[in-house]
Structures are given as structure tokens and as C-alpha cells.
Amino acid sequence: MSDDMPPLHGRLNAAGSPADSSSGSPSGSPEELLSGFLQGDQAGVAGEWRIEGALLLGRETSLAIRLSGAALVRHDLPPGADADRLRQPLETALQKAGMRFIEERTVLGHVVGIEVSSLRGAEWDLWGVDPDTAHAALRARALGEVAERVDPEEPARRMQEAESLEELERRLWPGS
């Protein structure tokens, strides 16, 4: 590997450059990784935790999806997963980031979970700084938007402005 190439392990920031690690370890601690995930890191590894856009356990189990000012956390972990052991450090990191539990098994979590992690039928809990911002971020992500800051009213305004199915059918097939 050349000197100008980033390492293939450890935390990377949003620009793809190695993130600073105060532990001296190339991969950092799970706490640093979880904090980095909530701050926007796109990739990284610490023990069994991984960031590959979403927060993963190992290479396959999606645990959390970051939203703007909020996060979706898996409610239903796969059989055999030690839910308490996995949730505790994640919930601690969420609380340190100023987030709190907002909604259990949020309906739009299914849409975002399928889009980001290709998980059908997984259930997601919503965490956020406040309910309005968290729900706005979730609605925006479900509509396919990824933004740094979300106006809590914007997704609702856009949905109200959208054509209804009946209006679209009348416009596309007049007289039917």
C-alpha cells in the first residue's frame, strides 16, 4: 500500500480520510466508533462493530441507520443476538449525542430499512433530539432525501402539494 492511501481499517470521516483516534489503536474503541457514526462517519471498524453507511454488527446485521438529527435503531434483533449487550453501548452513545427514545416500531422505519439495509420486515425504533425533528428526518429519508438539516414542516408540505392518485390518473388519462 502506498503512503498516500488511507488504511483499509479504522474509522473514516465523511470525506473518506482516516478519522483521528485518541486511543492510538487504528480501529479505536466501540465508543469512539459509535460516536463517529452519529457524527457522520461513513466507514469504520471497532471490534465487532462496523460502519458501512449503516451501523452493522459483524458484516451482516444492521443495528442502526443515521438520519439528520435522529437515528433508527433495530427493535428486533436476529435470533441468537444478545440484545441487551448490543443495545446498551448504542443507547449510551445516542444519549451522549443528546438523543432520546421517540417512537417504538415506527412505521416509516420499514421503508428506510429496506432502502438502506435491504431488510424486509425488520422493525425500527426512532431516536432523536426532539420528536418534530426526528419525525421530519424520518419522513425526508423515506421520501429519498438525505439532508444535513431538515425543516420539520418540509416533508409534510411536499406531501400535501403532491398530486393524489386520482388527480394523476385524470391528468394522464382524461375522460376515464
N, C-alpha and C positions, 0 to 999 in steps of 0.2 A: 504494500500500500504506500502511495506517495505521501510526503509530508503535508501536502495541501488538501488531502482528502479527509473528511471527518471520520471518526471511528464508527464502526458498524454496531457498536453497543453504547449504552449510556443514554442520557436524556438529550434530546434535540429541541431547540426552540422552534417557533413558528417559521423561521427563515431556513430551517434545516441545519443550523450550526449547532455545535455542541453547547449544551447549557452548562452553566457553572455548577460545580458540585462541591459543597463545603466539606463533605465527608472525605475527600481525597480518593474515594473509590470511583472508578469510571462509571459505574451504574448508579451510584448514590443509594440512598435509603428508600424504602417504600414510602415513607412520609414525604420525602422530597419529590418523589415521582408523582404522588397523588396531588401535592400542592402544585407542581408543574402542570399536571393535566388540567386542573381547574383554572390555571392562569393562561392556558392556551398552547402548551407544548403539544406537538403533533406526533412525536415518537419518543420512545424510551423504554428502558427495561430496569427493573429493580426486583431481584428475586423472582417470585412467580408472577409479579405484576408486569403488564406491558401496556404501552400506549401505541396504538396503531390507528390514530384518529379517535376511536373509542377506547375506553379503558377495558382491557382484557385480563383475564386470569389465564395464564398459560398462553396458548396460541389460538384457542377457540372460544372460550367462554366470555361473552360480553357482559360486563358488570355495570358500566355507566356510559352515558353519552352526554357530552358537554353541550350546553346551549348558551346563548348570550345571557349572562346573569342568572343562570339556572342550570340544573342537571337532571337527567333521568337516571334513576338507579334501578337495577333489576330487582323486582319483587320476588319473582320465582326463580330460584337458582336451580340448576340441574340436580338430579338425584346424586347423592354422594358428596355434594359440596357442603362444606361446613359453613353454613350461612352466617352464624354469629361471628366466626373468626374472620370471614371475608368482609362483612358489613361494618364491623367496629372501626377499623382504620379509615375506611372510606367515609363513614358518617362523621368521624372526628375531623377529617380534612374538610368536609363540607361545612361543618360548624365553624372551624377556624377561618374559613373563607367568608363567613358572615351569612351562610345559607341556613335555612331551616326546612323541615318537612312541610310540604304544602298539600299534596294530594296523593292518596294511595290508589294504585292501579288506574292511573289516568288513561282515559280512552284514547287520546291522541298519541299516547306513548306507543301504541301498536303501529301507527303509521310511521313514526320516526324510527322505531326499532327495526321495521322492515327495510326502510330506506338506508339506514346507516349500517346495521349489523346483519341484514338478511334473516332476521329471526321472526318467523311467523308464530303467533300465539304466545310470545313472551309478554309478561306483564311488567310494567314500569311504574315506579313511584316518582313523583315530581318534587324536587327540592329547589329552593330559590331564595333570593334576598327578601322578596315580598311576593304575595300572590299575584298581583297585577302584572308585574314584570315577568314572573315565571310563566304564567299562562300566555302572555303575549309572545315570549320567546318560543314556547312550545307551538303555538299556532303558526308563527312565522316559519319555523323549521318544518312543520307539517305541510306548509304551502311551498316548500322547496327553497326557502330563503335562509341564508346563513349570514347573519349580520353581527357586528361588534356590539351595537346598541340597538335596542328595539323599542319603538314607541308603543306602549301598551295598547293604544287605540288603533294603530295602523292595520293590523290583520283583520280586525272586525270591520273597519271602514271598507277595506278592499273586498271582503266577502259580501258586504251589503251592496257594493257597487257592481258586483258580478251579475251577469245575466242568470236568470233562473233557467232550468232545463226547458220549461215551456216557452220562454222567450227565445231561447236559442233555436228550438225547433220551428217556431213561427218565422224567425228570420231566415233560416236555412231552407225551409220547405213551406213557402207561403201557400195558403189555401188548403193545407192538410189538416 
